[in-house]
Structures are given as C-alpha cells and as structure tokens.
C-alpha cells in the first residue's frame, strides 16, 4: 500500500485523476486542470470564477492567510475577488472564544482591505485536530477580455515572477519556530520575518491587475504549496510545453535565505504565496519590467524578475543550475512540512 507524504499531490498523478473527470455542462469555461488556479463558469454575459483552498500549515493569522490565498487565485485568472465563504474547523480541547474571535477579526480585516464580502460558511470544534484548519471558497468575476487560462501560454513565451520567493514560508517558519528563531537570530529578525505576511505581503491581487493592464499576458499562476518550482512546473504541464527555469534569476530575501539555511530547506520548494508567476509574449518582456520597476524594490529584490522561457511541446521542465540543465519532477510536497 502506497502511503503518500503531506502536501499537494504529485502533479503527474493528479493529472491522471483529473483526466477521468468528464465535464458535460457547456457553461463550464474552465474546469479542473493542472496549472489552473480556479474554475470558471459562464452565466449569461458574465464569467464567474470559483476557488477553494485550505490553510493547513499556519496557526497564527490563519484568517488572513485563507482570504488572501484564495483571492490570489481569482486574480491569477484575471478576475476580481468579490465574495467569500469559509469553513472553520477548530481543535477539541484547545479552542477558546479568544481564538475564534481572533480568527474572525483577521477574516473581516482582510476581506475589507480587498473589497470582499464575507457571506457565509461553517464553524465547528472538531475531534482529532491538533490545530485550526480553515478552508475557504472565493467567488469572483471577470469578462472574456480579461480571462486568463493556462492554455494561452505558447512556445517562446517568457516567464516572470513578482517579488521574491517563499514569502509565505518565511512568515510561517518564523511563527511556528518562534523561540528557536529568536534564540538564534534575535527578536528584531523574528519580527521582520513574521511581518512578511503583510510586507512584502502575500497578496498578488494588485500585481495581477497591473500586469493585465500593461502587457499581453498569456498565463498567470499563484505558486503555493511546493513553491515556485512546483508552480512553474504546473504551468508548463498544464499546457503541455517544456520550460527552462533560471534558478539564479529567482530572487531570495536575505531573511528567507537565513531561515532556510538554518532549517535546511530549499526556498524554491517552500510555500510561495506572495509571488505571482506571469507568462508574457516575448515582445512584452522589456515592457513588463519597465512597468513594475516604476514601483520601489521589495526589501532588496526587484518587483519583477525574468526567470524562465517556455519551450517546445512535449519537452521536459529543466532548471538551469551551474551552467547545466537538470530535469525536474516536483513531488508537490512542500519543504516547510519537514519542520512542522
């Protein structure tokens, strides 16, 4: 019997499972697929975008996480997040009213900041849980001119990434290993790391909007569990193209380097909410860099970086490292699970 490790399912295996799903409803514009961040349904002249995503790593600020990661997926499809439902599962024997109220405060605050209505869900104290788990469903909308699907990516398109890698992982690691981080690196360092949640921040809603308004975007993806390498792999596999990823071009924050080195994990495979993968026509490469570079740098890294190029149909996904091409097949397991 095969026992699977924690984290997302392997993309190749998941593709097999999804391939067995038959969609007959003609109003489904985007159904389940590798590299697709959300489903899209056509209702009259509107495109409704629907996404469900849980938060299973974090315990502190979990309400903030669940709203933003779901909103990111709507934005990555070219949509505007509008309505949110959340299922809150709380651990038996550990749940207090103060814990619930803190979660609700973060839910309301994050929804208000993004103009999202919190419209319902479910809350319960659940046996056999060690920590809270929140599962969100975000509903957004867009029109046919702004809808972004994975199958828009073409051979020769360039892959960019906003901000630096492992933003969410930096905050999660520091929060979950608070005492060890403070003991080794000091309280100021710890506070900088946990603040990554808001600065540079795990939201990509503004970045997605800026890209769509500036250049010919052919695809976008919000890399979460498994990190930027898994996210880029999903993009390529979703459209059946190869991909060259330039590892040295992926920016890593100094705080992230220190934490990942200390805990012996790779920043490239750690949960990466806060970065946005953007595929653009090769003719728009210089333009998207100019547009994003009008903004200030994010804590010593560029606002956007060119990190790869899509290659011919059927080719593998490679990482360019030390002048050599190394084929990758990410498992989907997140590096952060090694220390939780």
N, C-alpha and C positions, 0 to 999 in steps of 0.2 A: 504494500500500500504506500503510495507517494504522499508524504506529509509536506505541505507547502510552507515556506517561511512567511513571516509577517510582511505586509506591504502589498503593493499592487501586483496583480497577476502579470506574468511574463507576457509581453506584447504579442509574440507569435502565438502563444497558446490562447490568449484572449481573442485573437483574430479568428482562430478556429471556432471558438464558441459563438462569436458574433455572426460568423458566416452561416450558422444554422438558423438564424432568426429570419423569418420571412415577413416582409412588410408589404401589405396589400393596400393600405389606406393611401389613396392618391394625394391626400393633403399633407403627407409627411414629406417635407423637403429635405431634411437631413435626419437620418436615423442613426442607430448605433454604428460606430466605426472607430478604428484606431486613428488617433490624432484629431478626432472631432471633439471639441470641448463641450458641446451641448446638442440637444435635439432641436429641430426647427419645424414648426407646423404652420401651414398656410391657412389663415382664417380670413375669408373674403379678400381684401386687398392688403392685409397685414401679415407680417411674419412674426410669429410668437416663438421665442426662444426659451427653452426649459432646461434647467440643470439641477442635478442633485449631487451633493458632495458632503462627506462627513469630515469631522475633525477627530482624529484618534490619537495623535501624538501629544498635543498640548493639553495642559490642565488650566494654567493661568491665562486670562484674557481669551478664553475659548470662544466667547460670544463674538469678539472682534474678529477672530480668525474665520469663523464659519460664514459670516456675512461677506467678508472681503474675498475669500477664495471662490465663493460661488458667483459673486459679482464679476470677478476677473474672467470667468469662463463665458459669461454673457458678452462681456466687452470684446473678448477674443474672437467672437463670431460676428463682430460688427454691430452689436446691439447695445441698447440702453437698459440696465437693470432697473426694474420697476417694483416688483412685489416679491415678498419673501415669506416662506413658511419654514418652521424649524421643529424637529423632534429632539427633545432634551431627555437623555437617559442619565440618571444620577445613581451613584453607588449606594447600596444599602449599608446602613451603619456609619456612613461618613457624611451624609448630606445634611446641611443646616440651611435655615432660612437665609442667613447671610450669604451663603454660597449661591443660592438661587437668585437672590436679588442682585448680586454682583454680575452674574451671567446676563440677567435681563437688562441691567444698565448698559453693559457693553453692546448687547444686541441693538438696543434703542439708539445708542450713540452712533454706532457705525452705520445703521440704516439712515439715520437723519443726515449724516455727512454726505452720503451718496444719493440722497433724494429717493430712498426706497421705502415702501410701506410694508411694515411687519403685519401680515394679515392672518396668521394662524399657525397651527402646529399641534404639538402634543408634548406633555411633560409628565414624567413618572420617575419614581425611585425603583431601580431595577436590581434584582438579586444577581450576585456573581460578578459584578463590575468592580474594578479596582479604582477607576477614575471616571469622571464625566465623559460622555460621548455626545456630541451634537451632530445631527445630520440635517443639512439644510436643502431646501428646494427654492431656487431663484427663478423667477419668470421675468423675461424682458421682451423687448420688441425692436424690430428694425424694418427696413424696406428692402426691396430687391436690389437697389443700387448699392447698398452698404453691406449686404450679407456676405460674410467671408466663410468659405468652405475649404477644407483641405485639398479637394480635387482641383483647386485653382492654381496650385503650385506647379511650375513647369521646369524642365531641364534648363540649367543655366541660371535660374533664379538665385539671388543672394540671400543668405540667412543672417539676420541681425538679432542682437539681444540687448534689451534695455537694462540699465543699471548694472549691478554686479550679481554674481551667482550666490545662491544659498542664503538669501536674506532671511527667509523664514527660519531656516535651520539655525542660523546664528542666534536668533531670539529664543527658539525652542531649547537649544542646548544650554544656553546660559540660565534660562528659567528652571529647567529640570535638574541642572547640576550646580545650583546656586552656590552652595557652600564650597564646593571644590573650586569653582571659578574664582570666587572672592579670595579664597586662601592662596591660590597660585598667582593671580593677576591683579588683585585689588578690587575695591568696590567701585571705583570710577570706571574701570574697564567693564565690570559686570553691568553697570547701569547703561553704558553705551551699547552693549550687546542687546540687552532686553528692549532697548528703545528702537532697535531696528524694525520692530513691528510697525512703528509709525514714521520713523526717519532712518533710512530712506523710504521705508514703508512697503507693505505687502500688496497694496492696491496697484493695478495696472490700468485702471479704467481711463485715466487721463492720457496715458501713453498710447493706448489703443485708439482713442479718439484723434490724437494728434497725428498718428501715422495715417489713419484713414483719410484725414482732411488734407494730407500733404503729398502723398505719392500713390502709385499704383501698387497697392498691397495685394499679393496673390494668396497669402495664407498667414494665419496667426495661431499661436498655441501658448497656453498658460502652463509652464512646466511646474509640476507639483511633486508628488512622491517619485522618487527615483532621480530627481534632479534634472539639470539641464541636458545631460547626455541622454537620459531616457526620453525627455520631452522632444528633443531633436530627432531621435530615432523614431518616435511615434509619428512625427510629421512626415518623415521620409517614407516610412512603411505605409502610412495611410494613403499615400498617392502612388506608391509603387516605384518611387525613384531611389537612386543612390544619393549619398550625401558625404561630403568631406567636411569634417569639423576641425577647426584650427584651435587646438587646446590652448596654446599660448596667447591667443587673442581674447580668451574669456576672462574678463576682469574678476578678481577676487579681492574683497575688502581685507584690510590688514587685520581687523578683529576676527574675521572669518578664518583667515589663514592660521592665526594663533590658536583659536579654539579647535579647528580641525586637526592641526598638528598635535595638539595636546591629547586629544581623544582618539587619534589615529583613524580618522575617517576622511574620505575624499569629498571636497566641496562640490565636485562636479556630479556626484551622485546623491547629494543631500537635498532635501525638500526645498524647492526653489521659488515658492510664491513670492512675488515682488518683481521678478524678471518677466519680460514678455518676449517670446520668440516671434520674429516678423520676417516673412519671406516677401521679397520685392523683386520686381523686374530689374534685370542687371543695369538698365539705363537709369534707374532711380537711386542707385546706391549712394552716389555723392550727395544727391538732394536730401535723402532722409537723414544723413549725417549732419548736413548743414542745419536742417530744421531742428533737430534735437540738441545740437550743440549751442543753440541760442540760449538754452537753459544752463543753469550752473551745474558743475560737476557734482556727482553724488558721492560725497565722502571720499574724494580722491580717485574715483573711477569715472570714465566717460558716461554721459547719459545714454549713449548707444554705441554698440561695437559690432563690427563685421566679423562673424565667427564661422562662416561656412558657405558652401556652394553646393546646390543640388546638381546631381549628375544623371547619367542616362538611366532609363527604366531598367529595373532588374538588377542594377549594380548594388553592392553592399553599402553599408554605412561605415565609414572609416573615421578614425581620429588621427590627425596628423600630429605626431609627437616625436621630438628629437630627430626631425627630418625623415621619419619613416611613417608609413601608413599602417595602422593597426585596426583590423576589422573588429567591430563591437556588436554584441548582442545583449543589451541590458536585461537583467532579470526582472526589473521592476521593484526589487527590494531597495528600500531607502537606507542610506548609510546611517541615518540617525537611529534606526532601530537597533543598531549594535550597542548603543549605550543606554537605552531606555529599559 
